Amino acid sequence: MKILNKKIAAKKSSVAWIQRQAADPYVARAQKDGYRARAAYKLIEMNERFHFLKNGQVVVDLGAAPGSWSQYIARTYPKSKIFAMDLLEIKPIVGVDFYQGDFTTDEALRWLEEKLGIDADARGQGTADVIVSDMAPNTVGHKKTDHIRQMVLLEYALDFALRALKPGGTFVAKSFTGGTTNELLKQIKENFESVHHIKPPSSRKDSVEMFIVATGFRG
């Protein structure tokens, strides 16, 4: 692949990224299938294994940009209601109600609570069937620091899921290699019937990401 931008070409890391993208079969597959990112296949693979998505559900997609997870859900389960959120803007997707903002702020949470029709302080009155989170912090290259930042986002997502999910619901969230803290994992296991740590085949081998798939919310 010829790199026309001389500034990009001068950076070894940029060249390596472009070469990796060009050789990645999931990138080519995403282009062929019309998905915005190869990340779509992570959700597809997890759903093929655990079968947590169905038509007519209420689904929340956190950390949605550029939108490939919402794309897959809207395309495959067109009767579902999808509420997506990210700091970055995404191009509109038919069937997806999107909010651009920081999930950890009160304003963003209020938007979700209003859309789902839930009380900010209530539990056991959730209306969401599935909550998926691909949220990740800006990494700094320090393994321990990056892991802590990811766990903070995971805690925010879990706290929301415990208020927003219906009994029997599913929570899927990005983690990092090393798993969750013992306390956080204990909390997840106490609230869900089945909890799995997995690395989907489409997740790059050199990536530290893993995912938690928790099914059967106890409510």
Secondary structure, DSSP 4 states (H G I P E B T S, - for coil): -----HHHHT-HHHHHHHHHHHH-HHHHHHHHHT-SSTTHHHHHHHHHHH----TT-EEEEES-TT-HHHHHHHHH-TTSEEEEEESS-----TTEEEEES-TTSHHHHHHHHHHHT--TT--S---EEEEEE-------S-HHHHHHHHHHHHHHHHHHHHHHEEEEEEEEEEEETT---HHHHHHHHHHEEEEEEE--TTS-TT--EEEEEEEEE--
